[in-house]
Amino acid sequence: MDVASIGISGTTADALMYLWFFLVVLSSAYVAYDAFTKNPELTVMKWGWVLVTLYIGPVGAAIYVLSCKEPRPGAHERFVAPLWKQALGSTIHCVAGDATGIMMAAVIASSIGLAPWADSLTEYIVGFGFGLLVFQALFMRDMLGGSYVRAVRSTVFAEWLSMNCVMGAMVAVLVIIRSHVPGTDDVADVGFWATFSLAVLAGLAFAYPVNVWLVANHLKHGMGTVRALGQGGEAVPGAPPAPAPAVTAMAMPQAEVTREQKAAMATLTVVFLASGVLLAAIFGQLG
C-alpha cells in the first residue's frame, strides 16, 4: 500500500516513524496509568518512567514491567531489590531529567539555527543543569534532608558521571544522523523526534553501567518505594501499619569509595564523553 493512500505523506521511513510514535503514545499511557494508580514507587520515579517511555516508547514500557511494576500487592520491595533493578531505576531517574533538558535545548537550538557544535554544547549544559538542579536536587530535596543546597552537593558528582555517559552516546547519535539524514535537524520534522528517541535509548544503555557502580557503592539511590519511607502505598498483606518515620530523609549506607576510585571513574566517563564527541566529529559534521 502506498504511504500516501493511508494519509501519511513522505517515504516508507516516515510511515514507520509515525507508527513508532503511535506505539509511544500507547506505551506512555499504559505506564502512566499503572505507575500512578497501581505501583508504589516514589512519585519522582513515576514521572521518570513516564518521561523515559515518552522518549523510547515500547522499550521503556517493557523495561518498566520487567524491573519496576509490582507483580502482586505488597511485593514491590522484594521485586526491586536486586542490584540490576536498583541501578536501572537510578538510570531511569537520571535519563528522565537529562534527556528532558537536552530535548529543550535541542528544540531551541533547532529554532534559532545553532551550529552543531554549539547545539551539542548547549544540550550538555542544559541537560546537566536540568537533571541536577530540578530532577535530582529539587524533586529529591525532602528525601535528602530538606536542604536544596545539600541536595545539590550530595548529587552533583553522581549526576555528572551519569550525564557524561548519557551525552557521550547521545551526541554521537544525534550529530551523525543529523549530518546525513535530511530533516532530522528540523524540530518540525518527524525525523527530528525519531532521532531523539534513538539517541535517548543509546544514552540509557551506556549510562546504565556507571549507575550500577554508583548504586553498588552507595553513591546514588536506586529504585525506591513509598512504603519504605513510611509515606503510604498499598499496605503489605498481614503486616501492621508502619509508623511514620521520625526523619524524612532517605538513609543510605556510608560509601566506601576512595578518592582515587572516584577519580578513576570520573576519568572513564570523561573519556567516554570525549569518544562520543570524536565520533560525531569524524562521522558527522560537528563543526
ABEGO torsion letter per residue (X at the ends): XBAAAAGBBEBAAAAAAAAAAAAAAAAAAAAAAAAAAABABBAAAAAAAAAAAAAAEAAAAAAAAAAABBABBGAAAAAAABAAAAAAAAAAAAAAAAAAAAAAAAAAAAAAGBBAAAAAAAAAAAAAAAAAAAAAAAAAAAAAGGBAAAAAAAAAAAAAAAAAAAAAAAAAAAAAAAAABBGAABAABAAAAAAAAAAAAAAAAAAAAAAAAAAAAGABBBBBBAAAAGAEEBBBBGBBBBBBBABABBBBBBBABBAAAAAAAAAAAAAAAAAAAAAAAAABBAX
